[in-house]
Amino acid sequence: MFNGKNILITGGTGSFGKKFTQTLLRDYTPNKIIIYSRDEQKHFEMAQEYKQKCMRFFVGDVRDFKRLKKAMRGVDYVIHAAAMKHVDIAEYNPMECINTNIHGAEYVIDAAIDAGVKKVIALSTDKAANPINLYGATKLASDKLFVAANNMVGDHEIEFSVVRYGNVIGSKGSVVPFFKKLLNEGREELPITDERMTRFLITLQEGVDFVIKNFARMQGGEIFVPKIPSMRMIDLAMAMSGDKPYEVIGIRPGEKLHEAMITKEDSLRTVEFDDHYVIKPTIQFTKAIDFTINALGERGRDVEDGFEYASDTNDEWLEKEKFLALEDA
């Protein structure tokens, strides 16, 4: 579906944007891939790696509505990956996080409608479900904006949806590269915030493939949640260190013991498919949509009331050997 199309990726110089670009270039023949990011050094480095004629590099911030409008001229599909993501930095710089994650989402929506974009998918996080920190709260607000945008389009043929998943193995700022750095520096003990802590884990390629699939599935207004494994953080640390001792340092401000991607409150609006879930909108759209059947004809069923998709009660778990195999892939 991306052959001959123009695709824009906000935050495109990040881990997801680079892997998404790599996948598009490998599997499709797009007309343009527009990388939109405010970091000129990352633009320079990415331009050296991806020299194909379809590549375009726009230095710009999602807070800059005029720049976004220019970048989106003639664009068919938008992936909104730009965000402030570090929990502690967001707590210390709350307005910066709000300006990027909430107002930036607003500007992406408005620019996409004005430019006549066909489909927009925004990346979210498990921290948006019952958030206890500012980062999660801003991403919840962003999710709400993108869902509600489907009622703002008027006669524009455009659809907005959200993809929500957990920790990405190997992405910048996540626990795996952090542990690798410590081990490479000769650290004998890895820091564990709590021995009980669990997280959802997904590889970068799996995240990219899920987003691509949902461009074909989407009808507008869905929050897509993949079925992915959980892992105990103590098992992750032991796997990476070769069963070396660890140090318990305590939970950081704004950190949960376990993460949920679908809350019990969401269960009233959740549809289960073979490999993913869909959280239906809380609002009624101007056009009626049956979210139990997606645009690919896949059929789902409503989950039971009180269902919760959380990292500590998940049915699928990553053991150390399987995690190491994923890491080496």
C-alpha angles and dihedrals in degrees: 000000000000096000110121092000133124114236127188123197118194111209083020097158092063128094095274094044093052094048091045090051091048090051094048091050091048099046106025143035104230121184093224136001108197116200111203117190139132096227109093094187091056089048090054093049094046092048089057090054099042109042099159117136092242093063120106125180120205118184104211146123126239086230088066107082096183092052091048091052091053093047092050097054108128093000119147102187133024129197110195106206100144114114146131100252111171110104097208095044090050091052091053095042103035100161092049089054092047092048093052103036100036108022090036089055090050091052093047090053095048094045092049092052092047092048095050096242113177103212136011127189120188121202116231137176141233086248088073090070109089090340121211097178134055094250091057092044092053091048090050088053089047091051090052091050093052093047093047091047088078087072093050100058099089109187093345112117097227134129128203124198139161133228116205124189142148137253114335114224109235100005117138113273094017126121099259098061088040091056091044090054092051093048092048088053089056099257110169097195126041117215116246118187094204133353091226096054120124133182140186111247131201132169120242092244091050089052092050093047091050092053092048091050091050093055084066094041101045126108096171130275100044127129104211117208120185124219102244136158129265127223135195109241091223089058090049092052093046091048093052096043098043094248095308119159118277135210122229107218102171133252115301123232111283094014124128128213089226134012129224126203095184119032127207088253089056092054091085088064102034127112121194122218128179097272104010148023131237123211108208122221120270090221132066114248125219087246120052115240128187101214093187087076118047131203090270092055094251112150127219137181133224114261122234120274110268094028114150130187105207134156095241097049097039119133094220123064135183114227121199097264094049091047092052090050090053091048092053093047 
